[in-house]
Amino acid sequence: MPAQKPTYQPDTEQPLLRQTGIGLRPPHHEALLEIRPAEIGWLEIHAETYMGGGAARHALEQLRAIWPVSVHGTGLGLGSAELPDAVHLERLATLVERTEPVLVSEHLAWSSLSGFYFNDLLPLPYTTESLDIVCRNVDVVQTWLKRPILIETPSTYLRFRDSQIAEADFLGRLAARTGCGILCDVNNIYVSSVNHVGLEAAPAVAEAYLDSLPPTAVHEIHIGGHSEVPADGRSMLVDDHGALVAEPVWRLYASAVQRFPHAATLLEWDSNLPPLQHLVAEAEHATRRRADALAASDDSRNDPERSSDERAA
């Protein structure tokens, strides 16, 4: 049995990480530097957007002097049978060294085969063989970066018949074997649950998913919007980060905050990008939701009888 590694413990105790962060997108560079909204706790960058030079890099240098920054990658293809691309890894390592991020994260997906690269995050079957491959690739990345990373819970639109391991358990085993952490994307979990079991059963399935994640391994929570599209004669949810957070996702977020109170929160918005003030307002709403969830959790601990009555109801 592979040896277990110490659990990742990033510095999420910074006061600013008690406020919601937002994804940094180039159209907002100028407004962020001009307004400097106090409601924003930190910024997350997509690694591949800032690996080069020019205006994007210059803006990032200015912004990281104001807010803590995290790096979120999309191009490592940790589920690929091949090793991560060395050139891409070197560029990522340079970015991480330059920005000194509080967190570094990537996706549980594959995106390349025999030198061909796909512009998507493709799913993988959850088997002992694929777990070995992902563990190997995560170890390679963490050794290269000289730090642990977080792996994100994916949004999925199909399931493999050959899967032997539940997704949350797969992530838990990955964290135990490599020492990586987990990025809990509650919108992804809700989207996948609806797509696989339907709207009515989805909330309970999503809550069970949260229960299956190892609490000490979860250090970041993503929230975002989704859309509904027709697919094969039925509706399917798509994690497109292009709308306000849906109410069922807010409820799941409250549950995640109560389970993982030490985790930092990041609001994603990538398509249909709104003006910065709208994004800030949604992030501020998330900060209030987090505070309410933690207060409710404290009330339940202080009044166990009330908590039991609420569960029974």
SVG drawing of the C-alpha trace seen along z (x, -y; Angstrom):
<svg xmlns="http://www.w3.org/2000/svg" viewBox="-40 -55 51 57">
<polyline fill="none" stroke="black" stroke-width="0.4" points="0.0,0.0 1.5,-3.4 2.7,-5.5 0.5,-8.4 2.0,-11.9 1.3,-14.7 -1.8,-16.7 -1.3,-20.0 -1.5,-23.0 -1.4,-26.3 -1.5,-29.7 -5.2,-30.4 -5.2,-32.2 -4.4,-35.5 -7.1,-38.0 -7.8,-38.9 -8.6,-35.2 -11.6,-35.6 -13.1,-37.7 -14.2,-36.2 -11.7,-36.4 -12.5,-36.9 -11.0,-35.5 -8.7,-38.1 -9.7,-38.8 -7.9,-41.2 -11.0,-43.4 -11.0,-44.2 -7.3,-45.1 -7.8,-48.9 -10.9,-49.1 -9.3,-47.1 -6.3,-49.3 -8.4,-52.5 -11.1,-51.4 -9.3,-49.0 -12.5,-47.6 -12.1,-46.7 -14.7,-44.0 -12.3,-41.8 -10.0,-39.6 -7.7,-38.1 -7.4,-37.4 -7.1,-34.1 -5.3,-34.1 -5.5,-31.5 -1.9,-30.5 -1.8,-30.3 -3.0,-33.9 0.0,-35.3 2.9,-33.1 4.1,-35.6 5.0,-39.2 3.4,-42.4 0.4,-44.3 -1.1,-41.3 2.1,-40.6 2.6,-44.3 -0.9,-44.6 -0.5,-41.4 2.7,-42.8 0.8,-45.9 -2.3,-44.0 -0.3,-41.5 1.1,-44.4 -2.4,-45.1 -4.0,-41.7 -2.8,-38.1 -2.9,-36.0 -3.6,-32.4 -2.6,-30.5 -5.2,-28.2 -3.9,-26.1 -5.8,-24.5 -3.0,-23.0 -1.2,-20.3 -3.5,-17.4 -2.9,-15.6 -5.1,-12.7 -3.1,-12.1 -1.2,-8.9 1.9,-10.9 4.0,-12.9 3.2,-16.7 4.9,-18.7 8.3,-19.9 8.2,-23.2 4.8,-24.0 5.9,-23.0 8.9,-25.3 6.8,-28.2 4.4,-27.5 7.2,-27.2 8.6,-30.6 5.1,-32.2 4.8,-30.7 8.2,-31.9 7.5,-35.4 4.0,-35.8 4.5,-33.9 0.8,-32.8 -0.9,-31.8 -2.5,-28.8 -1.7,-26.8 -4.4,-24.6 -5.2,-22.4 -8.0,-20.3 -8.6,-16.6 -8.7,-16.0 -6.6,-15.0 -6.1,-17.1 -3.3,-15.6 -2.4,-12.4 0.7,-11.6 1.5,-15.3 -2.0,-16.4 -3.6,-18.9 -7.3,-19.4 -8.9,-22.7 -10.9,-21.1 -10.8,-19.5 -11.6,-15.9 -12.9,-13.4 -11.2,-10.2 -12.4,-6.9 -11.9,-6.5 -9.9,-3.3 -6.8,-2.1 -4.8,-2.5 -5.9,-6.1 -5.3,-6.9 -1.7,-5.7 -1.2,-7.9 -2.7,-11.0 -0.6,-10.4 2.5,-10.1 1.7,-13.3 0.8,-15.3 4.1,-14.2 6.0,-15.4 4.3,-18.8 4.8,-19.3 8.4,-18.3 8.9,-20.7 7.1,-23.6 8.6,-22.7 5.2,-23.0 1.9,-21.1 -1.0,-22.0 -4.8,-21.7 -6.8,-19.5 -10.3,-20.7 -13.5,-18.7 -14.6,-18.5 -17.9,-19.1 -18.8,-16.0 -21.3,-15.2 -20.9,-11.5 -19.8,-8.6 -17.5,-5.7 -18.8,-2.1 -15.3,-1.1 -15.0,-3.5 -14.3,-1.5 -13.9,-4.4 -16.4,-7.2 -15.1,-10.6 -14.8,-12.1 -13.0,-8.9 -10.7,-9.2 -9.7,-12.7 -9.3,-11.7 -7.0,-8.8 -5.1,-11.2 -4.6,-13.7 -3.5,-11.0 -0.9,-9.5 0.6,-12.8 0.1,-15.3 -1.9,-17.6 -5.0,-19.4 -8.5,-19.6 -10.3,-22.6 -14.0,-22.0 -16.0,-23.6 -19.6,-23.5 -21.0,-24.6 -19.2,-21.7 -20.5,-19.3 -24.1,-20.5 -23.9,-20.6 -22.6,-17.0 -25.2,-15.8 -28.1,-17.2 -26.7,-15.8 -26.3,-12.3 -29.3,-11.8 -31.7,-14.6 -32.9,-17.8 -34.9,-16.3 -32.2,-13.9 -29.2,-16.2 -29.1,-18.1 -28.9,-14.9 -26.3,-13.5 -24.2,-16.7 -24.4,-16.8 -23.2,-13.2 -20.3,-14.1 -19.2,-16.8 -19.5,-14.3 -17.1,-12.0 -14.3,-14.6 -11.6,-14.6 -12.2,-17.8 -8.5,-18.5 -7.6,-18.3 -10.0,-21.0 -8.4,-24.4 -10.4,-26.3 -14.0,-26.6 -15.1,-27.7 -18.5,-29.2 -19.9,-30.3 -22.9,-30.3 -24.1,-27.7 -26.4,-27.5 -29.0,-25.0 -28.8,-23.6 -30.8,-20.9 -28.9,-17.6 -30.3,-14.4 -33.9,-15.3 -33.3,-16.5 -31.8,-19.4 -28.2,-19.4 -26.4,-21.9 -23.1,-23.4 -20.5,-24.9 -19.9,-28.0 -19.2,-30.6 -21.4,-33.0 -24.2,-34.0 -25.1,-34.7 -24.7,-31.8 -27.9,-29.8 -29.8,-29.4 -29.3,-25.6 -25.5,-26.2 -25.7,-28.8 -27.3,-26.2 -24.6,-23.7 -22.0,-26.4 -23.3,-27.0 -22.9,-23.3 -19.3,-23.3 -18.4,-26.3 -19.7,-24.5 -17.7,-21.4 -14.5,-23.3 -14.5,-26.5 -10.8,-27.1 -11.1,-27.1 -10.8,-30.3 -13.7,-31.2 -13.3,-32.2 -16.0,-33.5 -15.5,-32.5 -17.0,-34.4 -15.5,-33.7 -18.2,-34.1 -20.7,-37.0 -18.3,-38.9 -20.2,-41.7 -18.8,-45.1 -16.5,-44.9 -19.0,-46.4 -21.4,-43.6 -18.7,-41.0 -17.7,-42.8 -21.3,-42.8 -21.7,-39.1 -18.4,-38.5 -19.6,-40.6 -22.8,-38.6 -20.7,-35.4 -18.8,-36.8 -22.1,-37.5 -23.3,-34.0 -20.1,-32.5 -20.5,-34.5 -24.2,-33.4 -23.2,-29.7 -20.5,-29.9 -22.9,-31.6 -25.5,-28.9 -22.9,-26.3 -21.9,-27.9 -25.5,-28.1 -25.9,-24.4 -22.9,-23.5 -24.1,-25.7 -27.6,-24.2 -27.3,-20.5 -31.0,-19.9 -32.0,-22.6 -29.6,-21.1 -31.1,-17.7 -34.6,-19.1 -33.6,-20.9 -32.1,-17.7 -35.3,-15.8 -37.4,-18.5"/>
</svg>
